[in-house]
């Protein structure tokens, strides 16, 4: 999976579990006052965007109108939290008034995450059937406003929204990003920062890689040394760190407020040196190895033949499942080179049963398909274009038998791969992954023999062997994460590199306003600095 292998203002001050709200009191844009962003210039590309009519402008008279529900007030406060710093407007949240920009929940053909945005001289209406859809519509509205709306100081404006209609819904239900907090530890604030950046592009899963050879990052009451000792270092020998249960709950809460579901991962039976170093009894010889701060893989394994191993697995999964309201729990399963195949199969069978016992759906790296995936399990494919036919056939056979697939091909959307030979961060074992390569493929047809219905979506992993700060995360994730978001959200018919690179270039001023230090790929016609 890897082979040898830190503030931005938060984009809203309160939780969002959205419901209807509205902005009122705004006036139309004077004819020559500003050029509004065209409806079809957003990322990800919407299902349809039909321009028409006059633009609308948010002004000092704008109010945010909500109903009496707590959820509606939260979405109103979220939107106000984005708009207030840059516009300088009060934007009071109120249950009174009419017109303006309306955000409303209404039954319709939107699905769980789709929305409709209608804009004209009298206002903007965003309609969705579910809170997630309304939230995604708000992200589109942000992109239709000038990039300066993202700044944390008052900007001159004006704040126009182009006239017309957008109808939109996602292609895939799983649009994920994985953050490796094990090789290098990232604290709660750094994870929240990444969550806000992902939310802008309609990601809906945050996969946290919580354990590996180099560090154990989640407190487990029944095995406390996992965090206090196993979490005490990282690649290169730094101090490491771990999340208390309160920390983890805060990440989960914050992600949910941005409509991202946290998927925790405890990698097993390999990638377990931090655990093995913490508890000698987890080793077959009952001798704890030293903590590890390198980047090699494949050398560690839980002792499959010891019953205490399964007590450990049960305790860890039980405690983590209790902390995680989401549906999924990832048990890794990759690069178990030190575990004999028969032992691997036996271990994964028991580990999967434990996950289901505690009410979660199993997710594992695609090596899980070499065992027996339980009903409903998801396999995350991280192979390459050039991965052998036999391995791909094994994955395809599992998909035809009901195992859902999440596509994370390493030479396409591993965000830790170098862009080119001159990239100062990252690895290159899967080759160089430039912006076009990360975008220019179709998840629906990527693996031969896999029915399109088996593809649940895409996920962009970001491994942290070489990454230590938020600036590092952002340089490697942007601009490629935006393309992954489009692969997961937009209809296949909209995927066109020449069009996309123009829309992507238009994101640069927004990233600059947000303080995101991105890679200025020569493949993209960025605005002049």
C-alpha positions as CSV (number, residue, x, y, z in Angstrom):
1,X,0.0,0.0,0.0
2,X,2.9,2.3,0.8
3,X,5.8,0.0,0.0
4,X,9.1,1.5,1.3
5,X,7.6,3.7,2.2
6,X,-0.2,22.0,11.2
7,X,-4.4,28.5,11.3
8,X,-6.9,28.7,8.6
9,X,-10.1,30.1,9.8
10,X,-12.6,27.4,10.2
11,X,-15.3,27.6,7.5
12,X,-18.1,28.2,9.9
13,X,-18.3,28.5,13.7
14,X,-21.0,26.0,14.6
15,X,-22.2,22.5,13.9
16,X,-24.1,21.9,10.7
17,X,-26.7,19.1,10.5
18,X,-28.5,21.1,8.0
19,X,-32.1,22.0,7.4
20,X,-34.0,24.9,5.7
21,X,-32.8,28.6,6.1
22,X,-32.9,31.8,4.0
23,X,-31.1,35.0,3.4
24,X,-33.2,38.1,2.9
25,X,-32.9,41.8,2.0
26,X,-30.4,41.7,-0.8
27,X,-30.6,43.8,-3.9
28,X,-29.9,42.9,-7.5
29,X,-26.5,43.5,-8.9
30,X,-26.1,46.8,-10.9
31,X,-25.5,45.9,-14.5
32,X,-21.8,46.8,-14.6
33,X,-20.8,46.3,-11.0
34,X,-19.2,42.9,-11.1
35,X,-18.8,39.8,-13.2
36,X,-20.4,36.8,-11.5
37,X,-18.9,33.3,-11.7
38,X,-20.6,31.3,-14.3
39,X,-22.7,28.4,-12.9
40,X,-20.7,25.8,-14.8
41,X,-17.3,26.9,-13.4
42,X,-17.6,25.0,-10.1
43,X,-15.8,21.9,-8.9
44,X,-17.0,19.2,-8.9
45,X,-18.9,19.7,-12.1
46,X,-22.7,19.7,-11.5
47,X,-25.1,17.4,-13.3
48,X,-26.5,20.4,-15.1
49,X,-26.0,24.1,-15.1
50,X,-28.4,26.4,-17.1
51,X,-27.5,30.1,-17.0
52,X,-30.4,32.6,-17.3
53,X,-31.7,35.8,-15.9
54,X,-30.2,38.5,-13.8
55,X,-27.6,37.9,-11.0
56,X,-28.4,38.3,-7.3
57,X,-26.2,40.2,-4.8
58,X,-25.8,39.8,-1.0
59,X,-25.8,43.2,0.7
60,X,-25.6,44.8,4.1
61,X,-29.4,44.4,4.3
62,X,-29.2,40.6,4.0
63,X,-30.7,38.5,6.8
64,X,-30.5,34.8,7.3
65,X,-33.9,33.4,7.8
66,X,-34.4,30.1,9.5
67,X,-37.3,28.1,11.0
68,X,-37.6,27.2,14.7
69,X,-35.6,24.0,14.5
70,X,-32.1,23.6,16.0
71,X,-30.8,22.1,12.8
72,X,-32.0,25.0,10.7
73,X,-30.4,27.5,13.0
74,X,-27.2,25.6,12.7
75,X,-27.1,25.8,8.9
76,X,-27.9,29.5,9.1
77,X,-25.1,30.1,11.5
78,X,-22.7,28.0,9.4
79,X,-23.5,30.1,6.3
80,X,-23.2,33.3,8.3
81,X,-19.9,32.2,9.7
82,X,-18.5,31.9,6.2
83,X,-19.9,35.2,5.0
84,X,-19.5,37.6,8.0
85,X,-15.7,38.0,8.1
86,X,-15.2,38.9,4.5
87,X,-18.4,40.9,3.8
88,X,-18.4,42.7,7.1
89,X,-22.2,42.4,7.2
90,X,-24.1,41.5,10.4
91,X,-26.2,38.8,8.7
92,X,-28.5,38.3,11.6
93,X,-30.0,34.8,11.9
94,X,-33.8,35.3,12.3
95,X,-37.0,33.4,11.8
96,X,-38.6,36.5,10.3
97,X,-38.6,37.8,6.7
98,X,-39.0,36.4,3.2
99,X,-37.2,36.4,-0.1
100,X,-33.5,36.7,-0.6
101,X,-31.4,33.5,-0.6
102,X,-33.5,30.6,0.7
103,X,-32.2,27.3,1.8
104,X,-35.0,24.8,2.2
105,X,-35.6,21.1,2.7
106,X,-38.3,19.6,0.5
107,X,-39.1,16.2,-0.9
108,X,-38.0,15.9,-4.5
109,X,-35.7,14.0,-6.9
110,X,-32.5,14.9,-5.1
111,X,-31.5,11.7,-3.3
112,X,-29.7,11.9,0.0
113,X,-27.1,14.4,-1.1
114,X,-28.4,16.2,-4.2
115,X,-29.8,19.7,-4.4
116,X,-31.2,22.3,-6.8
117,X,-29.9,25.9,-6.9
118,X,-32.1,28.6,-8.5
119,X,-30.7,32.1,-8.8
120,X,-32.3,35.3,-10.2
121,X,-32.8,39.0,-9.5
122,X,-35.1,38.4,-6.5
123,X,-32.9,35.8,-4.8
124,X,-31.3,32.4,-4.7
125,X,-33.1,29.3,-3.6
126,X,-31.3,26.1,-2.6
127,X,-33.5,23.1,-2.3
128,X,-32.7,19.6,-1.0
129,X,-34.5,16.6,0.4
130,X,-31.9,15.9,3.1
131,X,-29.5,18.1,5.2
132,X,-26.5,16.7,3.4
133,X,-27.8,17.9,0.1
134,X,-28.5,21.3,1.4
135,X,-25.0,21.5,2.8
136,X,-23.5,20.5,-0.6
137,X,-25.6,23.2,-2.2
138,X,-24.1,25.8,0.2
139,X,-20.7,24.7,-0.9
140,X,-21.7,25.4,-4.5
141,X,-23.0,28.8,-3.5
142,X,-19.6,29.6,-2.0
143,X,-17.9,28.8,-5.2
144,X,-20.3,31.0,-7.1
145,X,-19.3,34.0,-4.9
146,X,-16.0,35.8,-5.4
147,X,-13.0,34.0,-4.0
148,X,-12.5,36.9,-1.5
149,X,-15.5,35.6,0.4
150,X,-13.2,33.1,2.0
151,X,-10.9,35.7,3.6
152,X,-11.1,36.4,7.3
153,X,-11.0,40.2,7.0
154,X,-13.5,42.6,5.4
155,X,-13.2,42.8,1.6
156,X,-14.8,45.4,-0.7
157,X,-17.2,43.1,-2.6
158,X,-19.6,43.2,-4.3
159,X,-21.0,39.7,-3.8
160,X,-22.9,38.6,-6.9
161,X,-24.4,35.1,-7.7
162,X,-25.0,34.4,-11.4
163,X,-28.5,33.8,-12.5
164,X,-29.7,30.4,-13.6
165,X,-30.3,26.9,-12.3
166,X,-28.1,24.1,-11.1
167,X,-29.4,20.6,-10.6
168,X,-26.9,18.3,-8.9
169,X,-26.5,14.9,-7.2
170,X,-23.5,12.7,-6.7
171,X,-22.4,9.8,-9.0
172,X,-21.1,7.8,-6.0
173,X,-22.1,7.5,-2.4
174,X,-18.5,7.1,-1.2
175,X,-16.3,10.1,-1.8
176,X,-13.5,9.7,0.7
177,X,-10.1,11.1,1.8
178,X,-7.8,9.1,4.1
179,X,-5.3,10.8,6.4
180,X,-2.5,8.8,7.9
181,X,-2.0,10.1,11.4
182,X,0.2,7.1,12.4
183,X,3.5,7.8,10.5
184,X,3.3,11.4,11.6
185,X,0.7,12.6,14.2
186,X,-1.6,15.4,13.3
187,X,-3.5,17.0,16.2
188,X,-7.2,17.8,16.4
189,X,-6.9,21.3,14.9
190,X,-4.9,20.1,11.9
191,X,-7.5,17.4,11.2
192,X,-10.3,19.9,11.5
193,X,-8.5,22.2,9.0
194,X,-8.4,19.3,6.5
195,X,-12.0,18.5,7.1
196,X,-13.0,22.1,6.2
197,X,-11.0,21.9,3.0
198,X,-12.6,18.6,2.0
199,X,-16.1,19.8,2.7
200,X,-15.7,22.6,0.1
201,X,-15.5,19.9,-2.5
202,X,-18.3,17.7,-1.2
203,X,-16.3,14.8,0.2
204,X,-18.4,12.7,2.6
205,X,-15.9,10.3,4.2
206,X,-12.9,10.9,6.4
207,X,-10.9,7.7,6.8
208,X,-8.4,8.0,9.7
209,X,-5.5,5.6,9.7
210,X,-5.1,5.3,13.5
211,X,-2.5,2.6,13.9
212,X,0.6,1.4,12.2
213,X,4.1,0.3,12.9
214,X,5.3,3.8,13.8
215,X,2.5,4.9,16.1
216,X,-0.8,4.0,17.8
217,X,-3.1,7.1,17.8
218,X,-6.3,6.3,19.7
219,X,-6.7,5.8,23.5
220,X,-8.0,2.3,24.4
221,X,-9.0,2.1,28.1
222,X,-8.5,-1.7,28.3
223,X,-5.0,-1.5,26.7
224,X,-3.7,1.9,27.8
225,X,-0.1,1.4,26.8
226,X,-1.2,1.3,23.1
227,X,-1.5,5.1,23.2
228,X,0.9,6.1,26.0
229,X,3.8,4.0,24.8
230,X,2.8,2.9,21.3
231,X,1.8,6.5,20.4
232,X,5.0,8.1,21.9
233,X,6.9,8.4,18.6
234,X,6.6,8.7,14.8
235,X,8.7,8.4,11.7
236,X,12.1,10.0,12.3
237,X,11.8,9.7,16.1
238,X,9.6,12.7,16.8
239,X,7.3,12.9,19.9
240,X,4.3,11.4,18.2
241,X,1.0,11.8,20.1
242,X,-2.5,10.3,20.3
243,X,-6.1,11.2,20.5
244,X,-7.9,10.9,23.8
245,X,-11.4,9.6,23.5
246,X,-12.6,13.2,23.9
247,X,-10.3,14.3,21.1
248,X,-11.6,11.6,18.8
249,X,-15.2,12.4,19.6
250,X,-14.5,16.0,18.8
251,X,-13.1,15.0,15.4
252,X,-16.2,12.9,14.7
253,X,-18.5,15.7,15.8
254,X,-16.8,18.3,13.7
255,X,-16.7,16.0,10.7
256,X,-20.4,15.3,11.0
257,X,-21.1,19.0,11.2
258,X,-19.5,19.2,7.7
259,X,-21.3,16.0,6.6
260,X,-18.3,13.8,6.6
261,X,-18.5,10.4,8.2
262,X,-15.4,9.3,10.0
263,X,-14.2,5.8,9.1
264,X,-11.6,4.7,11.7
265,X,-8.9,2.2,10.7
266,X,-7.0,-0.2,13.0
267,X,-4.6,-2.0,10.6
268,X,-4.2,-5.7,11.3
269,X,-2.7,-8.3,11.4
270,X,0.3,-6.5,9.9
271,X,1.4,-2.9,10.4
272,X,1.2,-3.6,14.1
273,X,4.7,-2.9,15.6
274,X,3.4,-0.1,17.8
275,X,1.0,-2.5,19.4
276,X,3.5,-5.3,19.6
277,X,6.0,-3.0,21.3
278,X,3.4,-1.9,23.8
279,X,2.3,-5.4,24.9
280,X,4.8,-8.3,24.8
281,X,2.0,-10.9,25.1
282,X,0.8,-10.0,21.6
283,X,4.0,-11.5,20.2
284,X,4.3,-15.2,19.5
285,X,7.6,-15.3,21.5
286,X,6.2,-12.9,24.2
287,X,9.1,-10.5,23.6
288,X,8.2,-6.9,22.8
289,X,10.1,-5.4,19.9
290,X,11.5,-1.9,20.1
291,X,9.4,1.0,18.9
292,X,9.9,1.7,15.2
293,X,10.5,5.0,13.5
294,X,11.5,3.9,10.0
295,X,9.4,3.5,6.9
296,X,9.7,-0.1,5.9
297,X,6.6,-2.3,5.8
298,X,5.6,-5.9,6.0
299,X,7.7,-7.0,8.9
300,X,5.2,-7.1,11.8
301,X,2.3,-9.4,12.6
302,X,0.0,-10.1,15.5
303,X,0.3,-13.6,16.8
304,X,-2.6,-15.4,15.1
305,X,-2.3,-18.6,17.2
306,X,-2.7,-16.9,20.6
307,X,-6.2,-16.4,22.0
308,X,-5.1,-13.2,23.7
309,X,-4.7,-11.7,20.2
310,X,-8.5,-12.0,19.8
311,X,-9.2,-10.6,23.2
312,X,-7.1,-7.6,22.1
313,X,-8.9,-7.3,18.8
314,X,-12.3,-7.6,20.5
315,X,-11.4,-4.9,23.1
316,X,-10.0,-2.5,20.5
317,X,-12.9,-2.9,18.1
318,X,-15.5,-2.7,20.9
319,X,-14.1,0.6,22.3
320,X,-13.6,2.1,18.9
321,X,-17.1,1.1,17.6
322,X,-18.6,2.7,20.7
323,X,-16.9,6.0,19.9
324,X,-17.9,5.9,16.2
325,X,-21.5,6.7,15.2
326,X,-20.7,6.0,11.6
327,X,-21.4,2.7,9.9
328,X,-18.0,1.6,9.0
329,X,-14.8,0.2,10.7
330,X,-11.7,-0.4,8.7
331,X,-9.5,-3.3,9.7
332,X,-6.7,-2.9,7.2
333,X,-5.4,-6.3,6.1
334,X,-2.7,-5.1,3.7
335,X,0.9,-6.0,3.4
336,X,0.7,-8.8,6.0
337,X,3.9,-10.3,4.6
338,X,4.9,-11.8,7.9
339,X,1.6,-13.6,8.3
340,X,1.3,-17.0,6.6
341,X,-1.7,-17.1,4.2
342,X,-3.6,-19.7,6.1
343,X,-3.2,-17.6,9.3
344,X,-4.2,-14.5,7.5
345,X,-7.4,-16.0,6.3
346,X,-8.2,-17.4,9.8
347,X,-7.4,-14.1,11.4
348,X,-9.4,-11.9,9.0
349,X,-12.4,-14.2,9.4
350,X,-12.4,-13.7,13.2
351,X,-11.7,-10.0,13.0
352,X,-14.6,-9.5,10.5
353,X,-16.9,-11.3,12.9
354,X,-15.9,-9.0,15.7
355,X,-16.6,-5.9,13.6
356,X,-20.1,-7.1,12.7
357,X,-20.6,-8.2,16.4
358,X,-20.3,-4.6,17.4
359,X,-22.7,-3.3,14.7
360,X,-20.3,-2.0,12.1
361,X,-19.7,-2.7,8.4
362,X,-16.3,-4.1,7.6
363,X,-13.9,-2.2,5.3
364,X,-10.5,-3.6,4.4
365,X,-7.8,-3.1,1.9
366,X,-8.3,-5.2,-1.2
367,X,-6.1,-8.1,0.2
368,X,-9.3,-8.9,2.1
369,X,-10.6,-10.5,-1.1
370,X,-7.9,-13.1,-0.7
371,X,-9.7,-14.3,2.4
372,X,-13.5,-14.5,2.7
373,X,-15.2,-11.1,2.9
374,X,-18.3,-11.1,5.0
375,X,-21.6,-10.1,3.5
376,X,-21.7,-6.4,3.0
377,X,-18.0,-5.9,3.4
378,X,-16.2,-3.3,1.3
379,X,-12.8,-3.8,-0.2
380,X,-10.5,-0.8,-0.9
381,X,-8.4,-1.3,-4.0
382,X,-5.0,0.3,-3.9
383,X,-3.3,-1.5,-6.7
384,X,-1.8,0.1,-9.8
385,X,-2.7,0.2,-13.5
386,X,0.0,-2.5,-13.9
387,X,-1.1,-4.7,-11.0
388,X,-1.1,-8.4,-12.1
389,X,-4.1,-9.9,-13.8
390,X,-4.5,-12.6,-11.2
391,X,-4.8,-10.1,-8.3
392,X,-7.2,-7.9,-10.3
393,X,-9.3,-11.0,-11.1
394,X,-9.5,-11.9,-7.4
395,X,-10.9,-8.5,-6.6
396,X,-13.3,-8.6,-9.6
397,X,-14.5,-12.1,-8.5
398,X,-15.3,-10.7,-5.0
399,X,-17.1,-7.8,-6.5
400,X,-19.3,-10.1,-8.6
401,X,-20.0,-12.0,-5.4
402,X,-21.3,-8.9,-3.6
403,X,-18.3,-7.2,-2.1
404,X,-18.5,-3.5,-2.8
405,X,-15.3,-1.7,-4.0
406,X,-13.8,1.6,-3.0
407,X,-11.2,2.6,-5.6
408,X,-7.9,4.1,-4.5
409,X,-5.4,3.1,-7.2
410,X,-2.0,4.2,-5.9
411,X,-0.7,5.4,-9.2
412,X,-3.8,7.6,-9.7
413,X,-5.0,9.0,-6.4
414,X,-2.5,8.4,-3.7
415,X,-1.9,12.0,-2.7
416,X,1.4,11.2,-1.2
417,X,2.9,10.3,-4.5
418,X,5.2,13.0,-5.9
419,X,3.8,15.1,-8.8
420,X,7.2,14.8,-10.6
421,X,10.8,14.2,-10.0
422,X,11.3,17.7,-8.5
423,X,8.5,17.4,-5.8
424,X,10.2,18.1,-2.5
425,X,7.7,15.9,-0.5
426,X,6.2,12.5,-1.0
427,X,7.2,9.1,-2.3
428,X,7.4,7.7,-5.8
429,X,7.2,3.9,-5.4
430,X,3.9,3.9,-7.5
431,X,5.4,6.4,-10.0
432,X,4.8,10.1,-10.4
433,X,1.2,11.2,-10.2
434,X,0.7,14.5,-11.9
435,X,-2.6,16.4,-11.8
436,X,-3.9,15.1,-15.1
437,X,-3.1,11.5,-14.3
438,X,-5.0,11.8,-11.0
439,X,-8.0,13.1,-12.8
440,X,-8.1,11.4,-16.2
441,X,-9.6,7.9,-15.5
442,X,-13.1,6.5,-14.9
443,X,-13.8,4.6,-11.7
444,X,-16.7,2.9,-13.3
445,X,-14.5,1.1,-15.9
446,X,-11.2,1.0,-14.2
447,X,-11.0,-2.7,-13.1
448,X,-11.8,-5.3,-15.7
449,X,-14.6,-7.7,-14.8
450,X,-16.1,-5.5,-12.1
451,X,-19.7,-4.6,-12.5
452,X,-20.2,-0.9,-12.3
453,X,-22.8,-1.5,-9.5
454,X,-20.1,-2.9,-7.3
455,X,-18.1,0.4,-7.3
456,X,-19.2,2.3,-4.2
457,X,-16.9,5.3,-5.0
458,X,-13.4,6.6,-4.7
459,X,-11.0,7.6,-1.9
460,X,-7.8,9.5,-1.9
461,X,-5.3,8.3,0.7
462,X,-2.6,10.6,2.0
463,X,0.2,8.7,3.7
464,X,2.5,10.7,6.0
465,X,5.9,9.2,5.9
466,X,7.3,12.6,4.6
467,X,4.5,14.9,5.8
468,X,4.7,16.7,9.2
469,X,2.5,19.8,8.9
470,X,-0.8,21.1,7.6
471,X,1.3,22.9,4.9
472,X,2.7,19.6,3.8
473,X,-0.8,18.0,3.7
474,X,-2.2,20.9,1.6
475,X,0.7,21.0,-0.9
476,X,0.3,17.3,-1.7
477,X,-3.6,17.3,-1.6
478,X,-4.2,20.3,-3.7
479,X,-4.9,20.5,-6.5
480,X,-5.3,16.7,-6.8
481,X,-8.0,16.3,-4.1
482,X,-10.3,18.5,-6.2
483,X,-10.1,16.1,-9.1
484,X,-10.8,13.1,-6.9
485,X,-13.9,14.9,-5.6
486,X,-15.0,15.4,-9.2
487,X,-14.4,11.7,-10.0
488,X,-16.6,10.8,-7.1
489,X,-19.4,13.4,-7.6
490,X,-19.8,14.3,-11.2
491,X,-21.4,12.3,-14.0
492,X,-18.9,10.4,-16.2
493,X,-20.2,12.5,-19.2
494,X,-18.8,15.7,-17.6
495,X,-15.3,14.3,-17.3
496,X,-13.1,16.3,-19.7
497,X,-9.6,17.2,-18.9
498,X,-9.4,20.4,-21.0
499,X,-12.6,21.7,-19.4
500,X,-11.6,20.6,-16.0
501,X,-8.2,22.2,-16.0
502,X,-9.8,25.6,-16.7
503,X,-12.3,25.2,-13.9
504,X,-9.5,24.0,-11.6
505,X,-7.4,27.0,-12.4
506,X,-10.2,29.2,-11.2
507,X,-9.9,27.6,-7.8
508,X,-6.5,29.2,-7.2
509,X,-7.7,32.5,-5.8
510,X,-10.0,30.7,-3.4
511,X,-7.2,28.5,-2.1
512,X,-5.0,31.6,-1.7
513,X,-7.8,33.3,0.2
514,X,-8.1,30.3,2.5
515,X,-4.3,30.1,3.0
516,X,-3.9,26.8,1.2
517,X,-0.4,26.5,-0.2
518,X,-1.0,24.3,-3.3
519,X,1.2,22.9,-6.0
520,X,1.1,25.1,-9.1
521,X,1.2,22.3,-11.7
522,X,2.4,23.4,-15.1
523,X,-0.5,21.3,-16.6
524,X,-3.0,23.9,-15.3
525,X,-3.5,27.5,-16.7
526,X,-3.3,29.2,-13.3
527,X,-4.1,32.9,-13.0
528,X,-1.0,35.1,-12.9
529,X,0.4,35.4,-9.4
